[in-house]
Amino acid sequence: MASADGRPSGFDYMRLFLAVSVMVMHITITTYGQQADFALWASPWRPLLRAIVPAFFVLSGFLVCGSLYRCRTLFMFAGLRAIRIYPALSVEVLISAFLMGPFVSTMAPPDYFTDAQFLRYLVNVTGHISYQLPGVFTGNPFPDIVNAQLWTVPFELYCYLALIVAALAGIRRHRLLTVIAVILVMAGHLAARLIRHGGHYEPILGAPPGPLLIGYFLAGIAFYQYRDEVPANPLLAAVSAAVAGVSLAVLPLGEYVAIPALGYLTVYLGTADPRRTVIAKAADYSYGIYLYGFVVQQFVMALWPHLRTWYWNALICIPLATILAAISWHWIELPATKFRPVLNRLENRWVAFMARLPKVGGVQQGA
């Protein structure tokens, strides 16, 4: 981290790699349907598939914690997260609902735009996710679902909220609290599962569930906080990869064992600093690929049924999603960062207001 001035290029490559990996992970279900997807998750590819989304959350926790430490107030931190998440999400939701949806829907436009599903889908802009639009993708191998990948959005928002609460609890002064929080999330999730299944442990066969992703996010935060002590060791990275692979493949309670192992491996790869190519220098297209990937795959499979093979899915949809991601970055996401001066002014007013509050017993009111 120090040798790269706190900005190693590995994280840029990791974000892009994981975003494309999410699309690759969805090729089977969008091309061949849910039964084929079940078979894929039961195959030897299972540990790799189960690692993709958790690695995204580890990476997010590590980078977002850095943002927290650089922000003067939690107001600024929350504002920066909002302008990073909501503008691009809102545009993608509106494009899906108003342009793509009526184009492929089996319903007439008047019925489509007045259907309750359409109105419910618009609420996606808040992070409360609905997956269906009226009459859209009804004949696809994976029918009816428009944006399955958005299931992680609420949990990403919960992670930001958890970090704000943790900051109020003092993790910036007492970093051990983050490690304790990871353990509590793991223990709480396991206890809830045991209670739900009458005391019996039921293995998780698919991706780690959303609440557990918060544990991976917190692990990323912990690695950021201990970045001055945790060594970047290739042997330790190899051991971590082996532990994570075995844990996510066959080990009982493996989704818990994998948290520190996958956390270390993700951060190790992210803190590597290979030479920046055009891909790393240009922009961050990862969020746009994540937002548009699944809907592009569903759209292509709906329009051209004769292209429902895995290689056409990959060859057409990944480049198309990347083009949309580039448009999103240059026209939506990057311009949204221009609101930062507005946040700075609001933050200065808030700090000035707090400074004027009287102190009682040596404690400033409202602090």
Secondary structure, DSSP 8 states (H G I E B T S, - for coil): -TTTTT--THHHHHHHHHHHHHHHHTHHHHHH-HHHHHHHHTSTTHHHHHHHHHHHHHHHHHHHHHHHHH-SSHHHHHHHHHHHHHHHHHHHHHHIIIIIHHHH-SS-HHHHHHSHHHHHHHGGGGT----B-TTSSTTSSS-SBS-GGGGGHHHHHHHHHHHHHHHHHTTTT-THHHHHHHHHHHHHHHHHHHHHTTT------SS--HHHHHHHHHHHHHHHHTTTTS---HHHHHHHHHHHHHHHHT-TTHHHHHHHHHHHHHHHHHH------HHHHH---HHHHHHHHHHHHHHHHHH-GGG-SHHHIIIIIHHHHHHHHHHHIIIIIHHHGGGHHHHHHHHHHHHHHHHHS-EETTEETT-
